[in-house]
Amino acid sequence: MSESLETLKTELERYGEASDAATNERARAMMNNNRMGTDKTIKLDPAKSVLKYRVGEEIKLKEADFMLLSSAFFAEIASKYL
């Protein structure tokens, strides 16, 4: 392989590794390390939420939790559009 192709290959490998690292960091930040986060634009009232998580609590979704969330989601959709 020519030197210029070898250089390009090396640069692409470095770019791919850097991109993967940045993507993983963004994903971790978006997931908030499995903790219930807060947002200035959304007023959270745990008492009115389906799973009652408070800011800072660890989120552990079990099958029953998923069923509650999906039921609440489809009930909300039905109430608005049916």
Helices and strands as residue ranges (DSSP letters): H 3-31, G 32-34, G 46-48, H 63-81
